[in-house]
């Protein structure tokens, strides 16, 4: 998978450079995009205090704000919100635009780069057993895979917090995306990629910085992390994560797909590629080997809330390993910090932890308060609906509506109505031109 689709809030006044479709190197998997810049610190800044506007969920308000996302142009959207033991689930719009089948709140969904949190948990479980050292070089576990001095300079920690400097493999695996041409998406629908093939594509891309020097999101980092987990545990990373992370968290509808098909009820997943696919095309049937242990999981919004609550309340990792996971580096130009497969997002009512994810046709957000009490997970089934040359200071109506719903879910009605100006969600995307973003 490629580059990003994050749910980060911009700093007030921050404007991203206009995108250019010519010569675009597109990354399409999930995660986040950020321009490379020197890292100021490897420590997590003090979190903003939590000041939830209400402890009770405004169910009618959540219904309205979710419906507004559909009214703004999103085909289908579904979400789950929790405040302690109080839970709301909602859905608005269409799962299939041809038949008119509506979306439902508990549809299975491809969650993209949120998979990275699961893989990071698996690595940290092995750190707790002294089988992996975060500051050990990659070459200790994968001799020869990252050749020469590079394999001895890049550490496991650098893979997990995206400071390795290794390029993203997406442009190599999907070469037509460099031109914002969808041909590769169709050619690769049933193609099977091996993890080592993906690593080779990533290593062939230009370096984004010296090891440890800059944050630069790259899916190649988590292919290597999955290979390390496989090597250390003696079993395929997907099998390990299924037993020791997914089942340990008690998730019932989360799994690595064995075929290009999603097993349970799900929406079609429509890709627009910034208007280059018109009308948007369904990519819900897809061989996800291109995303492997970094972006291929299928889940539900309720399962994601349960997973992040289990993680942040200590059910999956001991305190020492959770602290490592929450030790972050700044993401330039965004009101967030990236840890080990987990990012911190500061909202009007405090700090939240989670990740976002995107694959062809499907996007996901998941954020949870530090105590695991207040949560939102949300899925959409239309991707890259924005126009590449749109004014970056004017958010797309869908992005503005998503922003309002997520802040209302986490902070309450008053914050959603009064606290979102100047703190808009960045574009939810899985493709970004190199002229504007390095990944």
C-alpha positions in Angstrom: 0.0 0.0 0.0 1.1 3.5 -0.5 0.9 6.6 1.1 -1.7 8.1 3.1 -5.1 8.8 4.2 -4.9 10.3 7.6 -7.4 11.9 9.7 -5.1 14.6 11.1 -6.1 18.1 12.0 -4.1 20.9 10.4 -2.5 23.5 12.5 -4.5 26.8 12.1 -3.2 28.7 9.1 -1.3 25.7 7.7 -1.9 25.4 3.9 -0.6 22.5 1.9 0.9 23.3 -1.4 -1.4 22.8 -4.4 -1.2 19.4 -5.9 -0.1 18.8 -9.4 -1.3 15.7 -11.3 1.6 15.7 -13.7 4.4 13.5 -12.6 2.5 12.4 -9.5 3.9 9.6 -7.5 0.9 8.2 -5.9 0.9 6.2 -2.8 -2.3 4.4 -2.2 -2.6 2.6 1.0 -3.1 4.1 4.1 -1.5 6.2 6.5 -0.3 9.7 6.6 1.5 12.1 4.4 4.0 14.6 5.5 6.8 16.7 4.0 10.1 15.5 5.3 11.7 17.8 7.8 14.3 17.5 10.6 13.0 15.8 13.7 13.0 18.1 16.6 12.5 15.5 19.3 11.9 11.8 19.9 9.9 12.5 23.0 6.2 12.8 23.3 5.1 16.3 24.2 2.8 16.8 27.1 -0.8 15.9 26.1 -3.5 18.4 26.0 -5.9 18.0 29.0 -9.1 16.2 28.3 -12.2 18.4 28.7 -15.1 16.5 27.1 -18.1 18.7 26.6 -20.5 15.9 27.7 -20.2 12.5 29.1 -23.3 11.4 27.4 -23.6 10.6 23.7 -25.8 13.0 21.7 -27.4 10.2 19.6 -29.6 12.5 17.5 -26.7 14.9 16.9 -24.5 12.0 15.9 -27.2 10.8 13.5 -27.4 14.2 11.9 -23.7 14.8 11.6 -23.1 11.4 10.0 -26.0 12.0 7.6 -24.3 15.3 6.7 -21.2 13.3 5.5 -23.4 11.5 3.0 -25.2 14.7 2.0 -21.9 16.3 1.3 -21.2 13.6 -1.4 -19.9 10.5 0.4 -21.5 7.4 -1.0 -21.7 5.5 2.3 -20.4 6.1 5.8 -20.7 4.1 9.0 -19.4 4.8 12.5 -19.2 3.5 16.1 -18.8 5.9 19.1 -18.2 4.9 22.7 -18.2 6.8 26.0 -17.4 4.3 28.7 -20.1 1.6 28.4 -22.4 3.9 26.4 -22.3 3.1 22.7 -23.8 4.6 19.5 -23.6 3.1 16.0 -24.8 4.7 12.9 -24.8 4.5 9.1 -25.8 6.8 6.2 -25.8 6.4 2.5 -25.3 3.6 0.0 -23.3 0.4 0.0 -24.1 -0.2 -3.7 -24.9 2.8 -5.8 -26.3 0.7 -8.6 -28.8 -1.3 -6.6 -29.5 1.3 -3.9 -28.5 -1.1 -1.1 -28.0 1.0 2.1 -24.9 0.8 4.3 -25.3 -0.6 7.8 -23.2 0.2 10.9 -21.6 -3.2 11.2 -20.4 -3.9 7.7 -16.9 -5.5 7.3 -14.4 -3.0 5.8 -10.8 -2.9 4.6 -9.0 -0.8 7.2 -5.7 -0.2 5.4 -2.9 1.2 7.4 -4.6 0.8 10.7 -3.1 -2.7 10.3 0.2 -1.0 11.2 -0.9 -0.7 14.8 -1.6 -4.4 15.0 1.9 -5.2 13.5 3.6 -2.7 15.9 1.9 -4.5 18.8 3.2 -7.8 17.6 6.8 -6.4 17.5 6.5 -4.9 20.9 5.2 -8.2 22.3 8.5 -9.7 21.1 10.4 -6.8 22.6 8.8 -7.7 26.0 10.2 -11.2 25.5 13.7 -9.9 24.7 13.5 -11.4 21.3 13.6 -8.1 19.5 15.5 -4.9 20.5 14.0 -1.7 19.2 17.4 0.0 18.7 19.0 -3.1 17.1 19.8 -2.8 13.4 17.5 -4.5 10.8 20.5 -6.5 9.6 20.5 -8.5 12.9 17.1 -10.0 12.0 17.1 -9.8 8.2 20.7 -10.2 7.1 21.1 -9.1 3.5 17.5 -7.9 3.0 18.5 -4.2 3.4 22.0 -4.3 1.9 25.3 -2.8 3.1 25.7 -0.2 5.7 22.0 0.8 5.4 20.9 -2.5 7.0 23.3 -1.8 9.9 22.2 1.8 10.3 18.4 1.4 10.2 16.9 0.2 13.5 13.6 -1.5 14.2 12.4 1.6 15.9 13.1 3.6 12.8 10.9 1.3 10.8 8.1 1.6 13.2 8.2 5.4 13.5 8.9 6.0 9.8 12.3 7.6 10.2 14.3 5.0 8.3 14.6 7.1 5.1 13.5 4.1 2.9 11.2 5.1 0.0 7.7 3.8 -0.4 7.1 0.8 -2.6 3.8 1.9 -4.1 5.1 3.7 -7.1 7.1 0.6 -8.1 4.2 -1.8 -7.5 1.6 0.5 -9.2 3.7 2.4 -11.8 0.8 4.0 -13.6 -0.1 5.9 -10.5 2.9 8.2 -11.1 0.7 9.6 -13.9 -2.5 9.4 -11.9 -3.5 6.7 -14.4 -5.6 3.8 -13.0 -4.3 1.1 -15.3 -2.1 -0.5 -12.6 -5.1 -0.7 -10.2 -6.9 -2.9 -12.8 -3.8 -4.9 -13.8 -3.0 -5.8 -10.2 -6.5 -6.7 -9.0 -5.6 -10.4 -8.9 -1.8 -10.2 -8.8 0.0 -11.7 -5.9 3.0 -9.8 -4.5 5.6 -11.3 -2.2 6.9 -9.2 0.8 10.5 -9.4 -0.6 9.2 -8.1 -3.9 7.7 -5.1 -2.2 10.9 -4.4 -0.3 12.8 -4.4 -3.5 10.5 -1.8 -5.0 10.9 0.4 -1.9 14.7 0.1 -1.8 14.8 1.2 -5.5 13.0 4.5 -4.7 15.1 7.6 -3.8 16.0 7.8 -0.1 14.0 10.3 1.9 16.7 11.0 4.4 19.5 9.6 6.6 18.5 6.8 9.0 16.8 8.5 12.0 16.9 12.0 10.6 13.4 12.7 9.3 9.9 11.5 9.5 8.7 10.3 6.1 5.8 7.8 5.9 6.7 4.7 3.9 4.8 1.5 3.7 8.1 -0.4 3.0 9.0 0.1 6.7 6.1 -2.2 7.8 6.9 -4.8 5.2 10.3 -5.1 6.9 8.6 -5.1 10.3 6.4 -8.0 9.2 9.4 -9.9 7.9 11.1 -9.4 11.2 8.1 -10.6 13.1 8.0 -13.7 10.8 11.7 -14.4 11.3 11.6 -14.0 15.1 8.4 -16.0 15.8 9.0 -18.7 13.2 5.5 -18.2 11.8 3.9 -16.0 9.1 3.2 -12.5 10.5 -0.4 -12.8 9.7 -0.8 -16.0 11.7 1.1 -14.6 14.6 -1.0 -11.4 14.7 -4.2 -13.4 14.4 -3.5 -15.5 17.4 -1.6 -13.0 19.7 -3.2 -9.7 18.8 -6.6 -10.1 17.1 -7.8 -13.0 19.3 -6.1 -11.6 22.4 -8.2 -8.5 22.0 -11.3 -10.5 21.6 -12.1 -9.3 18.1 -14.7 -11.4 16.3 -14.9 -9.7 12.9 -11.2 -8.8 12.2 -9.1 -11.0 9.9 -6.5 -11.2 7.2 -8.3 -12.1 4.0 -7.2 -15.4 2.4 -8.7 -14.5 -1.0 -9.5 -11.3 -2.9 -13.0 -11.4 -1.4 -14.4 -10.1 1.9 -16.1 -12.9 3.7 -19.0 -11.0 5.5 -21.5 -8.3 4.6 -19.7 -5.3 3.2 -20.1 -2.2 1.0 -18.7 -1.9 -2.4 -15.6 0.3 -2.3 -15.4 3.0 -4.9 -12.2 4.7 -6.2 -12.3 8.0 -8.0 -8.5 8.7 -8.3 -9.3 12.5 -8.2 -11.7 12.2 -11.1 -9.5 10.0 -13.3 -12.0 7.1 -12.8 -15.4 8.4 -13.8 -17.7 7.1 -12.6 -15.8 5.7 -9.6 -15.1 2.0 -9.8 -15.6 -0.7 -7.2 -12.4 -2.3 -5.9 -13.8 -4.3 -3.0 -12.6 -7.5 -4.7 -8.8 -7.2 -4.6 -5.8 -9.4 -3.9 -4.4 -7.6 -0.8 -1.0 -9.2 -0.9 0.2 -5.7 -2.0 -0.6 -4.5 1.6 0.3 -7.7 3.6 1.0 -7.1 7.3 0.8 -3.3 6.9 -2.6 -2.7 5.4 -4.6 -5.8 4.4 -6.8 -6.3 7.5 -10.6 -6.5 7.3 -12.5 -5.3 10.4 -15.6 -3.4 11.7 -15.9 -0.1 13.5 -17.0 -1.8 16.7 -14.0 -4.2 16.6 -11.6 -1.2 16.1 -13.0 0.5 19.1 -12.5 -2.7 21.1 -8.9 -3.1 19.8 -7.8 0.4 20.7 -9.4 0.3 24.1 -7.7 -3.0 24.8 -4.3 -1.6 23.7 -4.5 1.7 25.6 -5.8 0.1 28.8 -3.0 -2.5 29.0 -4.6 -5.7 27.8 -2.2 -6.2 24.9 1.1 -4.7 26.1 2.8 -4.1 29.5 3.3 -0.5 30.6 6.9 -0.4 29.4 6.1 -1.4 25.9 3.0 0.8 25.7 5.3 3.8 26.7 7.6 2.9 23.8 4.7 2.8 21.4 3.6 6.3 22.6 7.1 7.8 22.3 6.6 10.0 19.2 8.3 12.1 16.6 6.5 15.2 15.2 4.8 15.0 11.8 5.6 18.3 10.1 2.7 20.5 9.2 0.2 18.5 11.1 -1.3 18.7 14.6 -0.1 15.2 15.5 2.9 13.1 16.5 3.7 9.6 15.3 4.8 6.8 17.7 5.3 3.2 16.9 2.4 2.3 14.6 0.2 4.7 16.6 -0.2 8.5 16.4 -1.3 11.2 18.8 -3.9 13.7 17.6 -4.7 16.9 19.6 -8.4 17.9 19.3 -10.2 20.8 21.0 -11.0 18.6 24.0 -7.6 16.9 24.4 -5.3 14.2 23.0 -6.4 11.1 21.3 -4.5 8.0 20.0 -5.1 5.9 17.0 -4.4 5.6 13.3 -6.1 6.1 9.9 -6.1 3.9 6.9 -6.9 3.8 3.2 -6.9 1.4 0.3 -8.4 1.6 -3.1 -12.0 2.6 -2.5 -12.1 2.4 1.3 -11.0 4.8 4.1 -11.0 4.4 7.9 -10.4 6.6 11.0 -10.0 5.3 14.6 -9.2 7.6 17.6 -9.4 6.8 21.3 -8.8 8.9 24.5 -5.7 7.9 26.6 -7.9 6.1 29.2 -9.8 4.2 26.5 -13.1 5.7 27.4 -14.1 8.0 24.6 -13.7 6.5 21.1 -14.8 6.8 17.4 -14.1 4.5 14.5 -15.5 5.4 11.1 -15.4 3.9 7.5 -16.2 5.4 4.1 -16.5 3.8 0.7 -15.5 6.5 -1.7 -11.8 7.5 -2.0 -9.9 10.4 -3.6 -13.0 12.4 -4.3 -11.1 15.7 -4.1 -9.8 17.6 -7.0 -6.0 17.7 -7.2 -5.8 21.4 -8.1 -8.4 22.6 -5.6 -7.6 25.5 -3.3 -6.0 23.7 -0.2 -7.4 26.4 2.1 -11.0 25.4 1.2 -11.8 21.9 2.5 -13.9 19.6 0.4 -17.4 19.5 1.8 -17.0 15.8 2.7 -13.8 16.5 4.6 -15.5 19.3 6.5 -18.4 17.1 7.4 -16.1 14.3 8.5 -14.3 16.7 10.7 -17.5 17.9 12.3 -18.7 14.3 13.0 -15.4 13.1 14.5 -15.0 16.1 16.8 -18.6 15.8 17.9 -18.1 12.1 18.6 -15.0 12.7 20.7 -15.6 16.1 22.2 -19.3 16.7 22.3 -21.9 18.8 20.5 -20.6 22.2 21.6 -17.1 21.5 20.4 -18.3 20.3 17.0 -20.3 23.5 16.5 -17.8 26.0 17.8 -14.3 24.5 17.9 -13.6 23.3 14.4 -12.7 26.5 12.6 -9.0 26.6 11.8 -8.7 22.9 12.7 -9.8 21.0 9.6 -9.2 17.4 8.8 -6.5 17.0 6.2 -7.6 15.5 3.0 -8.4 11.9 3.3 -6.3 10.4 0.5 -4.3 7.5 -0.7 -2.4 9.3 -3.4 -0.1 12.3 -3.3 2.1 13.9 -5.9 5.8 14.1 -5.1 5.7 17.8 -5.8 3.7 18.3 -2.6 4.4 15.4 -0.5 7.3 13.0 0.1 6.5 9.6 1.4 
